[in-house]
Amino acid sequence: MKQILFPALALVLTLALAGCGNTTGARVSSGTAIGAATGAIIGSFGADAGAGALIGAGVGALGGRLVDEHAKGHFD
């Protein structure tokens, strides 16, 4: 039960924090944190949670930057 409850709770909490950023730095930071948490959760099911967290942090930072650029109207 704990193996399912903890990742589900972590995912809900990170998604709840996703909409909190309203500046470029905040969006990139929250994207990085959400990506790291998600990567660690996914990586914990595999062999290496640390590598998953690093990959997730990179993808999350990129995603946060893209969301920021879209919010500024740079992408249609």
PDB file with one MODEL, atoms N, CA, C and O in Angstrom:
MODEL        1
ATOM      1  N   MET A   1       0.819  -1.192   0.000  1.00  0.00           N
ATOM      2  CA  MET A   1       0.000   0.000   0.000  1.00  0.00           C
ATOM      3  C   MET A   1       0.866   1.260   0.000  1.00  0.00           C
ATOM      4  O   MET A   1       0.567   2.218  -0.714  1.00  0.00           O
ATOM      5  N   LYS A   2       1.946   1.264   0.805  1.00  0.00           N
ATOM      6  CA  LYS A   2       2.811   2.435   0.876  1.00  0.00           C
ATOM      7  C   LYS A   2       3.530   2.679  -0.443  1.00  0.00           C
ATOM      8  O   LYS A   2       3.859   3.819  -0.768  1.00  0.00           O
ATOM      9  N   GLN A   3       3.777   1.608  -1.209  1.00  0.00           N
ATOM     10  CA  GLN A   3       4.465   1.764  -2.488  1.00  0.00           C
ATOM     11  C   GLN A   3       3.611   2.529  -3.486  1.00  0.00           C
ATOM     12  O   GLN A   3       4.156   3.164  -4.388  1.00  0.00           O
ATOM     13  N   ILE A   4       2.333   2.489  -3.357  1.00  0.00           N
ATOM     14  CA  ILE A   4       1.440   3.212  -4.262  1.00  0.00           C
ATOM     15  C   ILE A   4       1.055   4.569  -3.671  1.00  0.00           C
ATOM     16  O   ILE A   4       0.948   5.554  -4.401  1.00  0.00           O
ATOM     17  N   LEU A   5       0.848   4.624  -2.371  1.00  0.00           N
ATOM     18  CA  LEU A   5       0.378   5.845  -1.724  1.00  0.00           C
ATOM     19  C   LEU A   5       1.394   6.978  -1.796  1.00  0.00           C
ATOM     20  O   LEU A   5       1.025   8.106  -2.122  1.00  0.00           O
ATOM     21  N   PHE A   6       2.665   6.707  -1.502  1.00  0.00           N
ATOM     22  CA  PHE A   6       3.676   7.764  -1.494  1.00  0.00           C
ATOM     23  C   PHE A   6       3.869   8.396  -2.869  1.00  0.00           C
ATOM     24  O   PHE A   6       3.837   9.623  -2.963  1.00  0.00           O
ATOM     25  N   PRO A   7       4.071   7.621  -3.950  1.00  0.00           N
ATOM     26  CA  PRO A   7       4.209   8.276  -5.264  1.00  0.00           C
ATOM     27  C   PRO A   7       2.957   9.041  -5.683  1.00  0.00           C
ATOM     28  O   PRO A   7       3.057  10.109  -6.287  1.00  0.00           O
ATOM     29  N   ALA A   8       1.791   8.508  -5.369  1.00  0.00           N
ATOM     30  CA  ALA A   8       0.556   9.207  -5.731  1.00  0.00           C
ATOM     31  C   ALA A   8       0.436  10.524  -4.970  1.00  0.00           C
ATOM     32  O   ALA A   8       0.043  11.538  -5.546  1.00  0.00           O
ATOM     33  N   LEU A   9       0.769  10.515  -3.695  1.00  0.00           N
ATOM     34  CA  LEU A   9       0.720  11.735  -2.894  1.00  0.00           C
ATOM     35  C   LEU A   9       1.744  12.752  -3.379  1.00  0.00           C
ATOM     36  O   LEU A   9       1.443  13.943  -3.460  1.00  0.00           O
ATOM     37  N   ALA A  10       2.948  12.296  -3.703  1.00  0.00           N
ATOM     38  CA  ALA A  10       3.981  13.199  -4.215  1.00  0.00           C
ATOM     39  C   ALA A  10       3.552  13.824  -5.534  1.00  0.00           C
ATOM     40  O   ALA A  10       3.784  15.011  -5.763  1.00  0.00           O
ATOM     41  N   LEU A  11       2.935  13.042  -6.395  1.00  0.00           N
ATOM     42  CA  LEU A  11       2.474  13.560  -7.681  1.00  0.00           C
ATOM     43  C   LEU A  11       1.378  14.603  -7.493  1.00  0.00           C
ATOM     44  O   LEU A  11       1.394  15.639  -8.157  1.00  0.00           O
ATOM     45  N   VAL A  12       0.442  14.348  -6.611  1.00  0.00           N
ATOM     46  CA  VAL A  12      -0.635  15.309  -6.348  1.00  0.00           C
ATOM     47  C   VAL A  12      -0.070  16.616  -5.798  1.00  0.00           C
ATOM     48  O   VAL A  12      -0.491  17.696  -6.212  1.00  0.00           O
ATOM     49  N   LEU A  13       0.875  16.524  -4.875  1.00  0.00           N
ATOM     50  CA  LEU A  13       1.459  17.738  -4.300  1.00  0.00           C
ATOM     51  C   LEU A  13       2.252  18.536  -5.327  1.00  0.00           C
ATOM     52  O   LEU A  13       2.173  19.765  -5.341  1.00  0.00           O
ATOM     53  N   THR A  14       3.010  17.867  -6.183  1.00  0.00           N
ATOM     54  CA  THR A  14       3.784  18.601  -7.180  1.00  0.00           C
ATOM     55  C   THR A  14       2.879  19.233  -8.227  1.00  0.00           C
ATOM     56  O   THR A  14       3.154  20.338  -8.694  1.00  0.00           O
ATOM     57  N   LEU A  15       1.817  18.556  -8.598  1.00  0.00           N
ATOM     58  CA  LEU A  15       0.888  19.152  -9.559  1.00  0.00           C
ATOM     59  C   LEU A  15       0.154  20.342  -8.948  1.00  0.00           C
ATOM     60  O   LEU A  15      -0.168  21.301  -9.650  1.00  0.00           O
ATOM     61  N   ALA A  16      -0.111  20.287  -7.654  1.00  0.00           N
ATOM     62  CA  ALA A  16      -0.765  21.414  -6.994  1.00  0.00           C
ATOM     63  C   ALA A  16       0.133  22.644  -6.983  1.00  0.00           C
ATOM     64  O   ALA A  16      -0.358  23.772  -7.025  1.00  0.00           O
ATOM     65  N   LEU A  17       1.437  22.436  -6.926  1.00  0.00           N
ATOM     66  CA  LEU A  17       2.380  23.555  -6.922  1.00  0.00           C
ATOM     67  C   LEU A  17       2.719  24.056  -8.319  1.00  0.00           C
ATOM     68  O   LEU A  17       3.356  25.100  -8.456  1.00  0.00           O
ATOM     69  N   ALA A  18       2.315  23.350  -9.339  1.00  0.00           N
ATOM     70  CA  ALA A  18       2.704  23.694 -10.705  1.00  0.00           C
ATOM     71  C   ALA A  18       2.200  25.065 -11.140  1.00  0.00           C
ATOM     72  O   ALA A  18       2.887  25.755 -11.893  1.00  0.00           O
ATOM     73  N   GLY A  19       1.044  25.467 -10.695  1.00  0.00           N
ATOM     74  CA  GLY A  19       0.477  26.735 -11.134  1.00  0.00           C
ATOM     75  C   GLY A  19       0.876  27.929 -10.293  1.00  0.00           C
ATOM     76  O   GLY A  19       0.325  29.014 -10.477  1.00  0.00           O
ATOM     77  N   CYS A  20       1.801  27.768  -9.389  1.00  0.00           N
ATOM     78  CA  CYS A  20       2.150  28.846  -8.460  1.00  0.00           C
ATOM     79  C   CYS A  20       3.098  29.888  -9.051  1.00  0.00           C
ATOM     80  O   CYS A  20       3.195  30.991  -8.512  1.00  0.00           O
ATOM     81  N   GLY A  21       3.781  29.582 -10.114  1.00  0.00           N
ATOM     82  CA  GLY A  21       4.771  30.515 -10.648  1.00  0.00           C
ATOM     83  C   GLY A  21       4.157  31.540 -11.578  1.00  0.00           C
ATOM     84  O   GLY A  21       3.300  31.207 -12.397  1.00  0.00           O
ATOM     85  N   ASN A  22       4.593  32.797 -11.456  1.00  0.00           N
ATOM     86  CA  ASN A  22       4.118  33.824 -12.377  1.00  0.00           C
ATOM     87  C   ASN A  22       5.267  34.621 -12.975  1.00  0.00           C
ATOM     88  O   ASN A  22       5.028  35.570 -13.721  1.00  0.00           O
ATOM     89  N   THR A  23       6.496  34.263 -12.669  1.00  0.00           N
ATOM     90  CA  THR A  23       7.657  34.892 -13.289  1.00  0.00           C
ATOM     91  C   THR A  23       8.499  33.816 -13.959  1.00  0.00           C
ATOM     92  O   THR A  23       8.304  32.625 -13.719  1.00  0.00           O
ATOM     93  N   THR A  24       9.432  34.241 -14.799  1.00  0.00           N
ATOM     94  CA  THR A  24      10.273  33.273 -15.502  1.00  0.00           C
ATOM     95  C   THR A  24      11.014  32.377 -14.525  1.00  0.00           C
ATOM     96  O   THR A  24      11.009  31.156 -14.680  1.00  0.00           O
ATOM     97  N   GLY A  25      11.643  32.960 -13.532  1.00  0.00           N
ATOM     98  CA  GLY A  25      12.394  32.171 -12.565  1.00  0.00           C
ATOM     99  C   GLY A  25      11.524  31.204 -11.791  1.00  0.00           C
ATOM    100  O   GLY A  25      11.928  30.074 -11.519  1.00  0.00           O
ATOM    101  N   ALA A  26      10.326  31.648 -11.434  1.00  0.00           N
ATOM    102  CA  ALA A  26       9.423  30.788 -10.677  1.00  0.00           C
ATOM    103  C   ALA A  26       8.939  29.624 -11.523  1.00  0.00           C
ATOM    104  O   ALA A  26       8.845  28.501 -11.029  1.00  0.00           O
ATOM    105  N   ARG A  27       8.632  29.870 -12.777  1.00  0.00           N
ATOM    106  CA  ARG A  27       8.163  28.786 -13.643  1.00  0.00           C
ATOM    107  C   ARG A  27       9.261  27.768 -13.907  1.00  0.00           C
ATOM    108  O   ARG A  27       9.010  26.563 -13.887  1.00  0.00           O
ATOM    109  N   VAL A  28      10.469  28.242 -14.153  1.00  0.00           N
ATOM    110  CA  VAL A  28      11.584  27.325 -14.397  1.00  0.00           C
ATOM    111  C   VAL A  28      11.906  26.559 -13.117  1.00  0.00           C
ATOM    112  O   VAL A  28      12.168  25.357 -13.166  1.00  0.00           O
ATOM    113  N   SER A  29      11.890  27.235 -11.984  1.00  0.00           N
ATOM    114  CA  SER A  29      12.184  26.569 -10.709  1.00  0.00           C
ATOM    115  C   SER A  29      11.135  25.520 -10.369  1.00  0.00           C
ATOM    116  O   SER A  29      11.470  24.408  -9.960  1.00  0.00           O
ATOM    117  N   SER A  30       9.868  25.874 -10.539  1.00  0.00           N
ATOM    118  CA  SER A  30       8.829  24.892 -10.233  1.00  0.00           C
ATOM    119  C   SER A  30       8.859  23.743 -11.225  1.00  0.00           C
ATOM    120  O   SER A  30       8.600  22.599 -10.852  1.00  0.00           O
ATOM    121  N   GLY A  31       9.171  24.027 -12.481  1.00  0.00           N
ATOM    122  CA  GLY A  31       9.320  22.952 -13.461  1.00  0.00           C
ATOM    123  C   GLY A  31      10.462  22.017 -13.105  1.00  0.00           C
ATOM    124  O   GLY A  31      10.348  20.801 -13.260  1.00  0.00           O
ATOM    125  N   THR A  32      11.564  22.586 -12.627  1.00  0.00           N
ATOM    126  CA  THR A  32      12.701  21.775 -12.212  1.00  0.00           C
ATOM    127  C   THR A  32      12.336  20.894 -11.023  1.00  0.00           C
ATOM    128  O   THR A  32      12.657  19.706 -11.005  1.00  0.00           O
ATOM    129  N   ALA A  33      11.674  21.471 -10.040  1.00  0.00           N
ATOM    130  CA  ALA A  33      11.291  20.704  -8.849  1.00  0.00           C
ATOM    131  C   ALA A  33      10.295  19.604  -9.185  1.00  0.00           C
ATOM    132  O   ALA A  33      10.423  18.476  -8.709  1.00  0.00           O
ATOM    133  N   ILE A  34       9.312  19.931  -9.998  1.00  0.00           N
ATOM    134  CA  ILE A  34       8.315  18.938 -10.386  1.00  0.00           C
ATOM    135  C   ILE A  34       8.965  17.832 -11.203  1.00  0.00           C
ATOM    136  O   ILE A  34       8.676  16.653 -11.000  1.00  0.00           O
ATOM    137  N   GLY A  35       9.841  18.210 -12.125  1.00  0.00           N
ATOM    138  CA  GLY A  35      10.538  17.208 -12.930  1.00  0.00           C
ATOM    139  C   GLY A  35      11.430  16.311 -12.097  1.00  0.00           C
ATOM    140  O   GLY A  35      11.473  15.101 -12.318  1.00  0.00           O
ATOM    141  N   ALA A  36      12.146  16.890 -11.140  1.00  0.00           N
ATOM    142  CA  ALA A  36      13.020  16.093 -10.274  1.00  0.00           C
ATOM    143  C   ALA A  36      12.209  15.115  -9.429  1.00  0.00           C
ATOM    144  O   ALA A  36      12.583  13.950  -9.284  1.00  0.00           O
ATOM    145  N   ALA A  37      11.104  15.593  -8.876  1.00  0.00           N
ATOM    146  CA  ALA A  37      10.266  14.712  -8.060  1.00  0.00           C
ATOM    147  C   ALA A  37       9.665  13.592  -8.893  1.00  0.00           C
ATOM    148  O   ALA A  37       9.670  12.431  -8.483  1.00  0.00           O
ATOM    149  N   THR A  38       9.152  13.941 -10.052  1.00  0.00           N
ATOM    150  CA  THR A  38       8.569  12.929 -10.925  1.00  0.00           C
ATOM    151  C   THR A  38       9.624  11.937 -11.388  1.00  0.00           C
ATOM    152  O   THR A  38       9.379  10.731 -11.403  1.00  0.00           O
ATOM    153  N   GLY A  39      10.802  12.439 -11.769  1.00  0.00           N
ATOM    154  CA  GLY A  39      11.885  11.551 -12.189  1.00  0.00           C
ATOM    155  C   GLY A  39      12.343  10.625 -11.081  1.00  0.00           C
ATOM    156  O   GLY A  39      12.637   9.456 -11.332  1.00  0.00           O
ATOM    157  N   ALA A  40      12.407  11.130  -9.856  1.00  0.00           N
ATOM    158  CA  ALA A  40      12.800  10.290  -8.723  1.00  0.00           C
ATOM    159  C   ALA A  40      11.761   9.211  -8.452  1.00  0.00           C
ATOM    160  O   ALA A  40      12.105   8.071  -8.136  1.00  0.00           O
ATOM    161  N   ILE A  41      10.494   9.575  -8.576  1.00  0.00           N
ATOM    162  CA  ILE A  41       9.432   8.589  -8.363  1.00  0.00           C
ATOM    163  C   ILE A  41       9.500   7.507  -9.425  1.00  0.00           C
ATOM    164  O   ILE A  41       9.445   6.317  -9.113  1.00  0.00           O
ATOM    165  N   ILE A  42       9.618   7.915 -10.673  1.00  0.00           N
ATOM    166  CA  ILE A  42       9.700   6.933 -11.758  1.00  0.00           C
ATOM    167  C   ILE A  42      10.984   6.120 -11.636  1.00  0.00           C
ATOM    168  O   ILE A  42      10.971   4.905 -11.833  1.00  0.00           O
ATOM    169  N   GLY A  43      12.098   6.787 -11.310  1.00  0.00           N
ATOM    170  CA  GLY A  43      13.367   6.087 -11.162  1.00  0.00           C
ATOM    171  C   GLY A  43      13.377   5.108 -10.003  1.00  0.00           C
ATOM    172  O   GLY A  43      14.098   4.111 -10.042  1.00  0.00           O
ATOM    173  N   SER A  44      12.583   5.380  -8.963  1.00  0.00           N
ATOM    174  CA  SER A  44      12.551   4.472  -7.818  1.00  0.00           C
ATOM    175  C   SER A  44      11.920   3.133  -8.173  1.00  0.00           C
ATOM    176  O   SER A  44      12.193   2.126  -7.519  1.00  0.00           O
ATOM    177  N   PHE A  45      11.093   3.111  -9.188  1.00  0.00           N
ATOM    178  CA  PHE A  45      10.525   1.848  -9.637  1.00  0.00           C
ATOM    179  C   PHE A  45      11.542   1.052 -10.441  1.00  0.00           C
ATOM    180  O   PHE A  45      11.430  -0.169 -10.556  1.00  0.00           O
ATOM    181  N   GLY A  46      12.530   1.738 -10.994  1.00  0.00           N
ATOM    182  CA  GLY A  46      13.582   1.078 -11.758  1.00  0.00           C
ATOM    183  C   GLY A  46      14.805   0.871 -10.897  1.00  0.00           C
ATOM    184  O   GLY A  46      14.707   0.514  -9.723  1.00  0.00           O
ATOM    185  N   ALA A  47      15.950   1.099 -11.493  1.00  0.00           N
ATOM    186  CA  ALA A  47      17.208   0.813 -10.809  1.00  0.00           C
ATOM    187  C   ALA A  47      17.767   2.012 -10.055  1.00  0.00           C
ATOM    188  O   ALA A  47      18.401   1.827  -9.016  1.00  0.00           O
ATOM    189  N   ASP A  48      17.555   3.243 -10.541  1.00  0.00           N
ATOM    190  CA  ASP A  48      18.287   4.377  -9.987  1.00  0.00           C
ATOM    191  C   ASP A  48      17.398   5.613  -9.871  1.00  0.00           C
ATOM    192  O   ASP A  48      17.090   6.260 -10.871  1.00  0.00           O
ATOM    193  N   ALA A  49      16.991   5.932  -8.651  1.00  0.00           N
ATOM    194  CA  ALA A  49      16.155   7.109  -8.427  1.00  0.00           C
ATOM    195  C   ALA A  49      16.940   8.398  -8.637  1.00  0.00           C
ATOM    196  O   ALA A  49      16.369   9.399  -9.073  1.00  0.00           O
ATOM    197  N   GLY A  50      18.243   8.394  -8.336  1.00  0.00           N
ATOM    198  CA  GLY A  50      19.073   9.591  -8.505  1.00  0.00           C
ATOM    199  C   GLY A  50      19.186  10.013  -9.954  1.00  0.00           C
ATOM    200  O   GLY A  50      19.058  11.194 -10.273  1.00  0.00           O
ATOM    201  N   ALA A  51      19.427   9.051 -10.832  1.00  0.00           N
ATOM    202  CA  ALA A  51      19.511   9.365 -12.260  1.00  0.00           C
ATOM    203  C   ALA A  51      18.164   9.845 -12.778  1.00  0.00           C
ATOM    204  O   ALA A  51      18.102  10.764 -13.595  1.00  0.00           O
ATOM    205  N   GLY A  52      17.094   9.231 -12.310  1.00  0.00           N
ATOM    206  CA  GLY A  52      15.759   9.673 -12.708  1.00  0.00           C
ATOM    207  C   GLY A  52      15.485  11.097 -12.272  1.00  0.00           C
ATOM    208  O   GLY A  52      14.865  11.868 -13.004  1.00  0.00           O
ATOM    209  N   ALA A  53      15.945  11.450 -11.074  1.00  0.00           N
ATOM    210  CA  ALA A  53      15.753  12.813 -10.575  1.00  0.00           C
ATOM    211  C   ALA A  53      16.533  13.820 -11.406  1.00  0.00           C
ATOM    212  O   ALA A  53      16.022  14.898 -11.708  1.00  0.00           O
ATOM    213  N   LEU A  54      17.761  13.483 -11.779  1.00  0.00           N
ATOM    214  CA  LEU A  54      18.565  14.396 -12.606  1.00  0.00           C
ATOM    215  C   LEU A  54      17.957  14.588 -13.989  1.00  0.00           C
ATOM    216  O   LEU A  54      17.868  15.711 -14.485  1.00  0.00           O
ATOM    217  N   ILE A  55      17.545  13.505 -14.599  1.00  0.00           N
ATOM    218  CA  ILE A  55      16.919  13.602 -15.927  1.00  0.00           C
ATOM    219  C   ILE A  55      15.606  14.373 -15.823  1.00  0.00           C
ATOM    220  O   ILE A  55      15.322  15.236 -16.653  1.00  0.00           O
ATOM    221  N   GLY A  56      14.811  14.063 -14.809  1.00  0.00           N
ATOM    222  CA  GLY A  56      13.544  14.764 -14.610  1.00  0.00           C
ATOM    223  C   GLY A  56      13.730  16.247 -14.352  1.00  0.00           C
ATOM    224  O   GLY A  56      12.933  17.063 -14.814  1.00  0.00           O
ATOM    225  N   ALA A  57      14.781  16.606 -13.614  1.00  0.00           N
ATOM    226  CA  ALA A  57      15.052  18.020 -13.347  1.00  0.00           C
ATOM    227  C   ALA A  57      15.371  18.764 -14.634  1.00  0.00           C
ATOM    228  O   ALA A  57      14.900  19.882 -14.840  1.00  0.00           O
ATOM    229  N   GLY A  58      16.165  18.153 -15.497  1.00  0.00           N
ATOM    230  CA  GLY A  58      16.490  18.783 -16.782  1.00  0.00           C
ATOM    231  C   GLY A  58      15.268  18.951 -17.660  1.00  0.00           C
ATOM    232  O   GLY A  58      15.053  20.011 -18.248  1.00  0.00           O
ATOM    233  N   VAL A  59      14.469  17.901 -17.746  1.00  0.00           N
ATOM    234  CA  VAL A  59      13.254  17.968 -18.561  1.00  0.00           C
ATOM    235  C   VAL A  59      12.264  18.965 -17.960  1.00  0.00           C
ATOM    236  O   VAL A  59      11.609  19.706 -18.693  1.00  0.00           O
ATOM    237  N   GLY A  60      12.154  18.989 -16.634  1.00  0.00           N
ATOM    238  CA  GLY A  60      11.249  19.932 -15.975  1.00  0.00           C
ATOM    239  C   GLY A  60      11.663  21.377 -16.168  1.00  0.00           C
ATOM    240  O   GLY A  60      10.814  22.247 -16.364  1.00  0.00           O
ATOM    241  N   ALA A  61      12.971  21.643 -16.113  1.00  0.00           N
ATOM    242  CA  ALA A  61      13.457  23.007 -16.340  1.00  0.00           C
ATOM    243  C   ALA A  61      13.151  23.455 -17.760  1.00  0.00           C
ATOM    244  O   ALA A  61      12.719  24.586 -17.980  1.00  0.00           O
ATOM    245  N   LEU A  62      13.372  22.577 -18.712  1.00  0.00           N
ATOM    246  CA  LEU A  62      13.057  22.894 -20.105  1.00  0.00           C
ATOM    247  C   LEU A  62      11.556  23.119 -20.269  1.00  0.00           C
ATOM    248  O   LEU A  62      11.137  24.056 -20.949  1.00  0.00           O
ATOM    249  N   GLY A  63      10.753  22.266 -19.651  1.00  0.00           N
ATOM    250  CA  GLY A  63       9.308  22.432 -19.727  1.00  0.00           C
ATOM    251  C   GLY A  63       8.841  23.728 -19.095  1.00  0.00           C
ATOM    252  O   GLY A  63       7.968  24.404 -19.639  1.00  0.00           O
ATOM    253  N   GLY A  64       9.416  24.084 -17.948  1.00  0.00           N
ATOM    254  CA  GLY A  64       9.065  25.353 -17.301  1.00  0.00           C
ATOM    255  C   GLY A  64       9.415  26.546 -18.162  1.00  0.00           C
ATOM    256  O   GLY A  64       8.665  27.521 -18.219  1.00  0.00           O
ATOM    257  N   ARG A  65      10.548  26.473 -18.830  1.00  0.00           N
ATOM    258  CA  ARG A  65      10.959  27.562 -19.728  1.00  0.00           C
ATOM    259  C   ARG A  65       9.998  27.680 -20.914  1.00  0.00           C
ATOM    260  O   ARG A  65       9.628  28.785 -21.310  1.00  0.00           O
ATOM    261  N   LEU A  66       9.595  26.536 -21.480  1.00  0.00           N
ATOM    262  CA  LEU A  66       8.660  26.561 -22.607  1.00  0.00           C
ATOM    263  C   LEU A  66       7.293  27.103 -22.185  1.00  0.00           C
ATOM    264  O   LEU A  66       6.666  27.853 -22.933  1.00  0.00           O
ATOM    265  N   VAL A  67       6.833  26.728 -20.997  1.00  0.00           N
ATOM    266  CA  VAL A  67       5.564  27.260 -20.490  1.00  0.00           C
ATOM    267  C   VAL A  67       5.665  28.769 -20.309  1.00  0.00           C
ATOM    268  O   VAL A  67       4.725  29.498 -20.625  1.00  0.00           O
ATOM    269  N   ASP A  68       6.798  29.237 -19.803  1.00  0.00           N
ATOM    270  CA  ASP A  68       7.007  30.672 -19.620  1.00  0.00           C
ATOM    271  C   ASP A  68       6.981  31.408 -20.955  1.00  0.00           C
ATOM    272  O   ASP A  68       6.339  32.452 -21.074  1.00  0.00           O
ATOM    273  N   GLU A  69       7.667  30.880 -21.949  1.00  0.00           N
ATOM    274  CA  GLU A  69       7.683  31.523 -23.264  1.00  0.00           C
ATOM    275  C   GLU A  69       6.289  31.544 -23.879  1.00  0.00           C
ATOM    276  O   GLU A  69       5.907  32.522 -24.522  1.00  0.00           O
ATOM    277  N   HIS A  70       5.533  30.478 -23.688  1.00  0.00           N
ATOM    278  CA  HIS A  70       4.165  30.436 -24.206  1.00  0.00           C
ATOM    279  C   HIS A  70       3.286  31.465 -23.487  1.00  0.00           C
ATOM    280  O   HIS A  70       2.470  32.134 -24.121  1.00  0.00           O
ATOM    281  N   ALA A  71       3.451  31.589 -22.177  1.00  0.00           N
ATOM    282  CA  ALA A  71       2.663  32.559 -21.411  1.00  0.00           C
ATOM    283  C   ALA A  71       2.976  33.992 -21.822  1.00  0.00           C
ATOM    284  O   ALA A  71       2.109  34.863 -21.749  1.00  0.00           O
ATOM    285  N   LYS A  72       4.190  34.236 -22.248  1.00  0.00           N
ATOM    286  CA  LYS A  72       4.574  35.572 -22.706  1.00  0.00           C
ATOM    287  C   LYS A  72       4.108  35.850 -24.129  1.00  0.00           C
ATOM    288  O   LYS A  72       4.227  36.977 -24.610  1.00  0.00           O
ATOM    289  N   GLY A  73       3.580  34.837 -24.805  1.00  0.00           N
ATOM    290  CA  GLY A  73       3.077  35.020 -26.159  1.00  0.00           C
ATOM    291  C   GLY A  73       4.110  34.833 -27.245  1.00  0.00           C
ATOM    292  O   GLY A  73       3.885  35.231 -28.387  1.00  0.00           O
ATOM    293  N   HIS A  74       5.244  34.231 -26.911  1.00  0.00           N
ATOM    294  CA  HIS A  74       6.281  34.014 -27.916  1.00  0.00           C
ATOM    295  C   HIS A  74       5.987  32.816 -28.803  1.00  0.00           C
ATOM    296  O   HIS A  74       6.559  32.687 -29.885  1.00  0.00           O
ATOM    297  N   PHE A  75       5.097  31.937 -28.351  1.00  0.00           N
ATOM    298  CA  PHE A  75       4.673  30.790 -29.146  1.00  0.00           C
ATOM    299  C   PHE A  75       3.182  30.915 -29.391  1.00  0.00           C
ATOM    300  O   PHE A  75       2.440  31.360 -28.515  1.00  0.00           O
ATOM    301  N   ASP A  76       2.748  30.533 -30.556  1.00  0.00           N
ATOM    302  CA  ASP A  76       1.306  30.580 -30.858  1.00  0.00           C
ATOM    303  C   ASP A  76       0.636  29.288 -30.506  1.00  0.00           C
ATOM    304  O   ASP A  76      -0.573  29.148 -30.692  1.00  0.00           O
TER     305      ASP A  76
ENDMDL
END
